[in-house]
Amino acid sequence: MKKNVGGIDRMLRIALGLVLIGLAATNTVGVWGWIGIVPLATGLIGWCPPYALLGWSTCSMKNKT
């Protein structure tokens, strides 16, 4: 798996995931907030399946491993 999620993209995914999970945990947005696990996981792993399917990448060329 080559990383395809770059620095700013990763930070935004992690932040969004944590906010959604926090809102779900406090029952502010209901059960749909648990979808925040997806952006959190892709941000932590650095790989996004839809990006891979579409051939997209937000990584700089030197960081791809």
N, CA, C and O atoms as a CHARMM CRD file, in Angstrom:
* protein
*
  260
    1    1 MET  N      0.83700  -1.17600   0.00000 PROA 1      0.00000
    2    1 MET  CA     0.00000   0.00000   0.00000 PROA 1      0.00000
    3    1 MET  C      0.88300   1.24100   0.00000 PROA 1      0.00000
    4    1 MET  O      1.64100   1.46700   0.94300 PROA 1      0.00000
    5    2 LYS  N      0.78800   2.03400  -1.04000 PROA 2      0.00000
    6    2 LYS  CA     1.49500   3.30000  -1.07500 PROA 2      0.00000
    7    2 LYS  C      0.63100   4.35600  -0.41200 PROA 2      0.00000
    8    2 LYS  O     -0.58600   4.38600  -0.59700 PROA 2      0.00000
    9    3 LYS  N      1.26400   5.21300   0.35300 PROA 3      0.00000
   10    3 LYS  CA     0.51100   6.29800   0.97900 PROA 3      0.00000
   11    3 LYS  C     -0.00400   7.22600  -0.10900 PROA 3      0.00000
   12    3 LYS  O      0.70800   7.54900  -1.06000 PROA 3      0.00000
   13    4 ASN  N     -1.26600   7.65100   0.04700 PROA 4      0.00000
   14    4 ASN  CA    -1.84500   8.56900  -0.91400 PROA 4      0.00000
   15    4 ASN  C     -2.56800   9.73200  -0.24800 PROA 4      0.00000
   16    4 ASN  O     -3.27100  10.49200  -0.91400 PROA 4      0.00000
   17    5 VAL  N     -2.39800   9.87200   1.06500 PROA 5      0.00000
   18    5 VAL  CA    -3.00400  10.96600   1.80800 PROA 5      0.00000
   19    5 VAL  C     -1.86700  11.79400   2.41200 PROA 5      0.00000
   20    5 VAL  O     -1.11600  11.30800   3.25700 PROA 5      0.00000
   21    6 GLY  N     -1.75200  13.04100   1.97100 PROA 6      0.00000
   22    6 GLY  CA    -0.66600  13.91300   2.39700 PROA 6      0.00000
   23    6 GLY  C     -0.92100  14.61100   3.72000 PROA 6      0.00000
   24    6 GLY  O     -1.94600  14.39200   4.36500 PROA 6      0.00000
   25    7 GLY  N      0.02100  15.45500   4.11500 PROA 7      0.00000
   26    7 GLY  CA     0.04800  16.10100   5.42200 PROA 7      0.00000
   27    7 GLY  C     -1.20200  16.86600   5.82700 PROA 7      0.00000
   28    7 GLY  O     -1.82400  16.54700   6.84000 PROA 7      0.00000
   29    8 ILE  N     -1.57700  17.87500   5.04200 PROA 8      0.00000
   30    8 ILE  CA    -2.74500  18.68900   5.40700 PROA 8      0.00000
   31    8 ILE  C     -4.01100  17.84800   5.32200 PROA 8      0.00000
   32    8 ILE  O     -4.88200  17.94900   6.18600 PROA 8      0.00000
   33    9 ASP  N     -4.11700  17.03000   4.29900 PROA 9      0.00000
   34    9 ASP  CA    -5.26500  16.14200   4.13400 PROA 9      0.00000
   35    9 ASP  C     -5.39100  15.21500   5.34400 PROA 9      0.00000
   36    9 ASP  O     -6.49100  14.99700   5.85000 PROA 9      0.00000
   37   10 ARG  N     -4.26900  14.67400   5.80400 PROA 10     0.00000
   38   10 ARG  CA    -4.27700  13.77700   6.96900 PROA 10     0.00000
   39   10 ARG  C     -4.74600  14.51100   8.21100 PROA 10     0.00000
   40   10 ARG  O     -5.57000  13.99300   8.96400 PROA 10     0.00000
   41   11 MET  N     -4.22700  15.72200   8.43500 PROA 11     0.00000
   42   11 MET  CA    -4.61600  16.49000   9.62500 PROA 11     0.00000
   43   11 MET  C     -6.10800  16.80200   9.61200 PROA 11     0.00000
   44   11 MET  O     -6.77800  16.69000  10.63900 PROA 11     0.00000
   45   12 LEU  N     -6.63000  17.19400   8.44500 PROA 12     0.00000
   46   12 LEU  CA    -8.05700  17.49900   8.34400 PROA 12     0.00000
   47   12 LEU  C     -8.92000  16.25700   8.56700 PROA 12     0.00000
   48   12 LEU  O     -9.95400  16.33000   9.23100 PROA 12     0.00000
   49   13 ARG  N     -8.50200  15.13200   8.02100 PROA 13     0.00000
   50   13 ARG  CA    -9.24400  13.88500   8.22500 PROA 13     0.00000
   51   13 ARG  C     -9.26200  13.48200   9.70300 PROA 13     0.00000
   52   13 ARG  O    -10.30400  13.09600  10.23200 PROA 13     0.00000
   53   14 ILE  N     -8.12000  13.57400  10.35300 PROA 14     0.00000
   54   14 ILE  CA    -8.04100  13.20300  11.76700 PROA 14     0.00000
   55   14 ILE  C     -8.91500  14.13200  12.60600 PROA 14     0.00000
   56   14 ILE  O     -9.65300  13.67200  13.47700 PROA 14     0.00000
   57   15 ALA  N     -8.83400  15.43700  12.34600 PROA 15     0.00000
   58   15 ALA  CA    -9.64100  16.40300  13.10100 PROA 15     0.00000
   59   15 ALA  C    -11.13300  16.16500  12.87800 PROA 15     0.00000
   60   15 ALA  O    -11.91000  16.14400  13.83200 PROA 15     0.00000
   61   16 LEU  N    -11.53300  15.98600  11.62000 PROA 16     0.00000
   62   16 LEU  CA   -12.94000  15.74500  11.31200 PROA 16     0.00000
   63   16 LEU  C    -13.43100  14.45300  11.96800 PROA 16     0.00000
   64   16 LEU  O    -14.52600  14.40600  12.52900 PROA 16     0.00000
   65   17 GLY  N    -12.61100  13.41400  11.89000 PROA 17     0.00000
   66   17 GLY  CA   -12.98400  12.14400  12.51100 PROA 17     0.00000
   67   17 GLY  C    -13.17300  12.26700  14.01100 PROA 17     0.00000
   68   17 GLY  O    -14.14000  11.74600  14.56600 PROA 17     0.00000
   69   18 LEU  N    -12.24800  12.95600  14.66700 PROA 18     0.00000
   70   18 LEU  CA   -12.35900  13.12400  16.11700 PROA 18     0.00000
   71   18 LEU  C    -13.58000  13.95900  16.50600 PROA 18     0.00000
   72   18 LEU  O    -14.24800  13.66100  17.49600 PROA 18     0.00000
   73   19 VAL  N    -13.86800  14.99800  15.73100 PROA 19     0.00000
   74   19 VAL  CA   -15.04600  15.83100  16.01200 PROA 19     0.00000
   75   19 VAL  C    -16.32300  15.01100  15.85400 PROA 19     0.00000
   76   19 VAL  O    -17.19500  15.05100  16.72100 PROA 19     0.00000
   77   20 LEU  N    -16.43600  14.27400  14.76100 PROA 20     0.00000
   78   20 LEU  CA   -17.63900  13.46300  14.54900 PROA 20     0.00000
   79   20 LEU  C    -17.81100  12.39300  15.61900 PROA 20     0.00000
   80   20 LEU  O    -18.91900  12.17000  16.10700 PROA 20     0.00000
   81   21 ILE  N    -16.72100  11.73500  15.98200 PROA 21     0.00000
   82   21 ILE  CA   -16.80000  10.70600  17.02500 PROA 21     0.00000
   83   21 ILE  C    -17.18000  11.33900  18.36500 PROA 21     0.00000
   84   21 ILE  O    -17.98100  10.77900  19.11300 PROA 21     0.00000
   85   22 GLY  N    -16.60800  12.50000  18.66300 PROA 22     0.00000
   86   22 GLY  CA   -16.95900  13.21000  19.89300 PROA 22     0.00000
   87   22 GLY  C    -18.43000  13.60300  19.93100 PROA 22     0.00000
   88   22 GLY  O    -19.08900  13.47000  20.96200 PROA 22     0.00000
   89   23 LEU  N    -18.93800  14.08800  18.80100 PROA 23     0.00000
   90   23 LEU  CA   -20.35900  14.45800  18.73400 PROA 23     0.00000
   91   23 LEU  C    -21.25500  13.23300  18.87400 PROA 23     0.00000
   92   23 LEU  O    -22.31500  13.30600  19.49700 PROA 23     0.00000
   93   24 ALA  N    -20.84100  12.12500  18.30600 PROA 24     0.00000
   94   24 ALA  CA   -21.62000  10.89000  18.43100 PROA 24     0.00000
   95   24 ALA  C    -21.58300  10.37200  19.86600 PROA 24     0.00000
   96   24 ALA  O    -22.59200   9.89900  20.38800 PROA 24     0.00000
   97   25 ALA  N    -20.41600  10.46500  20.49800 PROA 25     0.00000
   98   25 ALA  CA   -20.27500   9.96700  21.87200 PROA 25     0.00000
   99   25 ALA  C    -21.12400  10.77200  22.85300 PROA 25     0.00000
  100   25 ALA  O    -21.59100  10.23800  23.85900 PROA 25     0.00000
  101   26 THR  N    -21.32000  12.04700  22.56100 PROA 26     0.00000
  102   26 THR  CA   -22.14600  12.88700  23.43500 PROA 26     0.00000
  103   26 THR  C    -23.59800  12.90900  22.98000 PROA 26     0.00000
  104   26 THR  O    -24.41200  13.65300  23.52700 PROA 26     0.00000
  105   27 ASN  N    -23.92300  12.09700  21.98100 PROA 27     0.00000
  106   27 ASN  CA   -25.27900  11.96900  21.43500 PROA 27     0.00000
  107   27 ASN  C    -25.80800  13.28300  20.86900 PROA 27     0.00000
  108   27 ASN  O    -27.01100  13.54100  20.90300 PROA 27     0.00000
  109   28 THR  N    -24.91200  14.10500  20.35500 PROA 28     0.00000
  110   28 THR  CA   -25.31200  15.36800  19.74000 PROA 28     0.00000
  111   28 THR  C    -25.81800  15.15500  18.32300 PROA 28     0.00000
  112   28 THR  O    -26.79800  15.78100  17.92100 PROA 28     0.00000
  113   29 VAL  N    -25.17400  14.29000  17.56600 PROA 29     0.00000
  114   29 VAL  CA   -25.57300  14.05300  16.17600 PROA 29     0.00000
  115   29 VAL  C    -26.15500  12.66700  15.96100 PROA 29     0.00000
  116   29 VAL  O    -26.52300  12.32500  14.83700 PROA 29     0.00000
  117   30 GLY  N    -26.24300  11.89000  16.97400 PROA 30     0.00000
  118   30 GLY  CA   -26.79800  10.55100  16.83700 PROA 30     0.00000
  119   30 GLY  C    -25.76500   9.55200  16.33200 PROA 30     0.00000
  120   30 GLY  O    -24.56100   9.81000  16.34100 PROA 30     0.00000
  121   31 VAL  N    -26.26800   8.41700  15.89600 PROA 31     0.00000
  122   31 VAL  CA   -25.40800   7.30300  15.52000 PROA 31     0.00000
  123   31 VAL  C    -24.60700   7.59500  14.25500 PROA 31     0.00000
  124   31 VAL  O    -23.55700   6.98400  14.05800 PROA 31     0.00000
  125   32 TRP  N    -25.05500   8.49900  13.39300 PROA 32     0.00000
  126   32 TRP  CA   -24.34500   8.80900  12.15500 PROA 32     0.00000
  127   32 TRP  C    -22.97000   9.41200  12.41100 PROA 32     0.00000
  128   32 TRP  O    -22.10700   9.36000  11.53500 PROA 32     0.00000
  129   33 GLY  N    -22.75300   9.96900  13.56500 PROA 33     0.00000
  130   33 GLY  CA   -21.45400  10.54600  13.89200 PROA 33     0.00000
  131   33 GLY  C    -20.33600   9.52000  13.94800 PROA 33     0.00000
  132   33 GLY  O    -19.16200   9.86500  13.80800 PROA 33     0.00000
  133   34 TRP  N    -20.69700   8.26100  14.15200 PROA 34     0.00000
  134   34 TRP  CA   -19.67600   7.20600  14.21100 PROA 34     0.00000
  135   34 TRP  C    -19.01100   6.97100  12.85800 PROA 34     0.00000
  136   34 TRP  O    -18.00800   6.26200  12.77600 PROA 34     0.00000
  137   35 ILE  N    -19.56100   7.56000  11.80100 PROA 35     0.00000
  138   35 ILE  CA   -18.91500   7.48000  10.49100 PROA 35     0.00000
  139   35 ILE  C    -17.56300   8.20300  10.54300 PROA 35     0.00000
  140   35 ILE  O    -16.74200   8.04400   9.64000 PROA 35     0.00000
  141   36 GLY  N    -17.33300   8.98300  11.58000 PROA 36     0.00000
  142   36 GLY  CA   -16.05400   9.66200  11.79300 PROA 36     0.00000
  143   36 GLY  C    -14.89000   8.69800  11.93700 PROA 36     0.00000
  144   36 GLY  O    -13.73200   9.10100  11.82900 PROA 36     0.00000
  145   37 ILE  N    -15.18700   7.43100  12.17900 PROA 37     0.00000
  146   37 ILE  CA   -14.13100   6.42400  12.26400 PROA 37     0.00000
  147   37 ILE  C    -13.41000   6.29600  10.92600 PROA 37     0.00000
  148   37 ILE  O    -12.20900   6.03100  10.88900 PROA 37     0.00000
  149   38 VAL  N    -14.13900   6.48400   9.83100 PROA 38     0.00000
  150   38 VAL  CA   -13.54200   6.33000   8.49000 PROA 38     0.00000
  151   38 VAL  C    -12.48200   7.39400   8.21700 PROA 38     0.00000
  152   38 VAL  O    -11.34600   7.03800   7.90400 PROA 38     0.00000
  153   39 PRO  N    -12.80700   8.70400   8.32400 PROA 39     0.00000
  154   39 PRO  CA   -11.74100   9.68300   8.07700 PROA 39     0.00000
  155   39 PRO  C    -10.61300   9.59700   9.10700 PROA 39     0.00000
  156   39 PRO  O     -9.45600   9.85600   8.77600 PROA 39     0.00000
  157   40 LEU  N    -10.93600   9.23800  10.34600 PROA 40     0.00000
  158   40 LEU  CA    -9.89300   9.08200  11.35600 PROA 40     0.00000
  159   40 LEU  C     -8.93700   7.96500  10.96400 PROA 40     0.00000
  160   40 LEU  O     -7.72000   8.13700  11.03000 PROA 40     0.00000
  161   41 ALA  N     -9.47400   6.83600  10.56100 PROA 41     0.00000
  162   41 ALA  CA    -8.63000   5.69500  10.17800 PROA 41     0.00000
  163   41 ALA  C     -7.78800   6.00700   8.94700 PROA 41     0.00000
  164   41 ALA  O     -6.59300   5.71500   8.92300 PROA 41     0.00000
  165   42 THR  N     -8.40300   6.60100   7.92200 PROA 42     0.00000
  166   42 THR  CA    -7.63400   6.90500   6.71400 PROA 42     0.00000
  167   42 THR  C     -6.57800   7.96200   6.98700 PROA 42     0.00000
  168   42 THR  O     -5.51000   7.94600   6.37400 PROA 42     0.00000
  169   43 GLY  N     -6.86300   8.87700   7.89600 PROA 43     0.00000
  170   43 GLY  CA    -5.87300   9.88100   8.26600 PROA 43     0.00000
  171   43 GLY  C     -4.71000   9.27600   9.03100 PROA 43     0.00000
  172   43 GLY  O     -3.55700   9.64200   8.80100 PROA 43     0.00000
  173   44 LEU  N     -4.99900   8.36100   9.93300 PROA 44     0.00000
  174   44 LEU  CA    -3.93600   7.73100  10.71600 PROA 44     0.00000
  175   44 LEU  C     -3.09200   6.78000   9.87200 PROA 44     0.00000
  176   44 LEU  O     -1.87500   6.70200  10.04400 PROA 44     0.00000
  177   45 ILE  N     -3.73700   6.06100   8.96400 PROA 45     0.00000
  178   45 ILE  CA    -3.03100   5.10000   8.11700 PROA 45     0.00000
  179   45 ILE  C     -2.28500   5.80500   6.98500 PROA 45     0.00000
  180   45 ILE  O     -1.19700   5.38500   6.59200 PROA 45     0.00000
  181   46 GLY  N     -2.88100   6.88200   6.46400 PROA 46     0.00000
  182   46 GLY  CA    -2.26000   7.60200   5.34900 PROA 46     0.00000
  183   46 GLY  C     -2.62200   7.02600   3.99400 PROA 46     0.00000
  184   46 GLY  O     -1.97700   7.33800   2.99300 PROA 46     0.00000
  185   47 TRP  N     -3.64800   6.18900   3.95300 PROA 47     0.00000
  186   47 TRP  CA    -4.07200   5.56300   2.70100 PROA 47     0.00000
  187   47 TRP  C     -5.58800   5.59600   2.62000 PROA 47     0.00000
  188   47 TRP  O     -6.28300   5.25600   3.57700 PROA 47     0.00000
  189   48 CYS  N     -6.09100   6.01100   1.46100 PROA 48     0.00000
  190   48 CYS  CA    -7.53000   6.11400   1.23800 PROA 48     0.00000
  191   48 CYS  C     -7.90800   5.24800   0.03900 PROA 48     0.00000
  192   48 CYS  O     -7.41400   5.49000  -1.06200 PROA 48     0.00000
  193   49 PRO  N     -8.77700   4.23800   0.22100 PROA 49     0.00000
  194   49 PRO  CA    -9.15700   3.35900  -0.88200 PROA 49     0.00000
  195   49 PRO  C     -9.74300   4.07900  -2.10700 PROA 49     0.00000
  196   49 PRO  O     -9.35100   3.75500  -3.22800 PROA 49     0.00000
  197   50 PRO  N    -10.66600   5.04500  -1.94200 PROA 50     0.00000
  198   50 PRO  CA   -11.16900   5.73400  -3.14100 PROA 50     0.00000
  199   50 PRO  C    -10.07000   6.49300  -3.88700 PROA 50     0.00000
  200   50 PRO  O    -10.07800   6.53300  -5.11700 PROA 50     0.00000
  201   51 TYR  N     -9.13400   7.09000  -3.16300 PROA 51     0.00000
  202   51 TYR  CA    -8.01000   7.75900  -3.81900 PROA 51     0.00000
  203   51 TYR  C     -7.22200   6.74900  -4.64700 PROA 51     0.00000
  204   51 TYR  O     -6.81600   7.04800  -5.77000 PROA 51     0.00000
  205   52 ALA  N     -7.00500   5.56500  -4.10100 PROA 52     0.00000
  206   52 ALA  CA    -6.25000   4.53600  -4.81800 PROA 52     0.00000
  207   52 ALA  C     -6.98400   4.09600  -6.08900 PROA 52     0.00000
  208   52 ALA  O     -6.36300   3.92700  -7.13800 PROA 52     0.00000
  209   53 LEU  N     -8.29300   3.91400  -5.99400 PROA 53     0.00000
  210   53 LEU  CA    -9.07800   3.50600  -7.16200 PROA 53     0.00000
  211   53 LEU  C     -9.06300   4.55600  -8.27000 PROA 53     0.00000
  212   53 LEU  O     -9.04200   4.22800  -9.45600 PROA 53     0.00000
  213   54 LEU  N     -9.07400   5.83200  -7.85600 PROA 54     0.00000
  214   54 LEU  CA    -9.11200   6.92600  -8.82800 PROA 54     0.00000
  215   54 LEU  C     -7.72800   7.40100  -9.24900 PROA 54     0.00000
  216   54 LEU  O     -7.60300   8.22800 -10.15200 PROA 54     0.00000
  217   55 GLY  N     -6.68900   6.88200  -8.60000 PROA 55     0.00000
  218   55 GLY  CA    -5.32800   7.27900  -8.93600 PROA 55     0.00000
  219   55 GLY  C     -4.93800   8.64200  -8.39000 PROA 55     0.00000
  220   55 GLY  O     -4.01100   9.27000  -8.90100 PROA 55     0.00000
  221   56 TRP  N     -5.62700   9.10200  -7.36800 PROA 56     0.00000
  222   56 TRP  CA    -5.35100  10.40300  -6.76400 PROA 56     0.00000
  223   56 TRP  C     -4.34900  10.25700  -5.64300 PROA 56     0.00000
  224   56 TRP  O     -4.18600   9.17600  -5.07900 PROA 56     0.00000
  225   57 SER  N     -3.68000  11.34500  -5.32300 PROA 57     0.00000
  226   57 SER  CA    -2.76200  11.38500  -4.20000 PROA 57     0.00000
  227   57 SER  C     -2.56900  12.82600  -3.75500 PROA 57     0.00000
  228   57 SER  O     -2.45400  13.72400  -4.58900 PROA 57     0.00000
  229   58 THR  N     -2.53200  13.05300  -2.45200 PROA 58     0.00000
  230   58 THR  CA    -2.23800  14.37500  -1.92500 PROA 58     0.00000
  231   58 THR  C     -0.85700  14.39300  -1.27200 PROA 58     0.00000
  232   58 THR  O     -0.47500  15.37700  -0.63900 PROA 58     0.00000
  233   59 CYS  N     -0.11100  13.29700  -1.43200 PROA 59     0.00000
  234   59 CYS  CA     1.24400  13.21500  -0.90500 PROA 59     0.00000
  235   59 CYS  C      2.20000  13.94300  -1.84300 PROA 59     0.00000
  236   59 CYS  O      1.99100  13.99600  -3.05500 PROA 59     0.00000
  237   60 SER  N      3.24400  14.49700  -1.25800 PROA 60     0.00000
  238   60 SER  CA     4.29500  15.04400  -2.11300 PROA 60     0.00000
  239   60 SER  C      5.08500  13.85800  -2.68400 PROA 60     0.00000
  240   60 SER  O      5.06700  12.76900  -2.11000 PROA 60     0.00000
  241   61 MET  N      5.75500  14.05700  -3.77500 PROA 61     0.00000
  242   61 MET  CA     6.45900  12.96900  -4.46000 PROA 61     0.00000
  243   61 MET  C      7.52800  12.31500  -3.59400 PROA 61     0.00000
  244   61 MET  O      7.73700  11.10700  -3.69900 PROA 61     0.00000
  245   62 LYS  N      8.21000  13.07200  -2.74500 PROA 62     0.00000
  246   62 LYS  CA     9.27800  12.50200  -1.93500 PROA 62     0.00000
  247   62 LYS  C      8.77400  11.65100  -0.77500 PROA 62     0.00000
  248   62 LYS  O      9.53600  10.85400  -0.22800 PROA 62     0.00000
  249   63 ASN  N      7.49800  11.80100  -0.38200 PROA 63     0.00000
  250   63 ASN  CA     6.96700  11.07400   0.77300 PROA 63     0.00000
  251   63 ASN  C      6.29200   9.75800   0.41000 PROA 63     0.00000
  252   63 ASN  O      5.88200   9.03200   1.31600 PROA 63     0.00000
  253   64 LYS  N      6.15700   9.41800  -0.84900 PROA 64     0.00000
  254   64 LYS  CA     5.46900   8.18800  -1.23300 PROA 64     0.00000
  255   64 LYS  C      6.34800   6.97800  -0.96100 PROA 64     0.00000
  256   64 LYS  O      7.43300   6.83600  -1.52300 PROA 64     0.00000
  257   65 THR  N      5.85200   6.10700  -0.08000 PROA 65     0.00000
  258   65 THR  CA     6.55100   4.84300   0.21700 PROA 65     0.00000
  259   65 THR  C      5.55700   3.73900   0.41800 PROA 65     0.00000
  260   65 THR  O      5.94400   2.60000   0.67800 PROA 65     0.00000
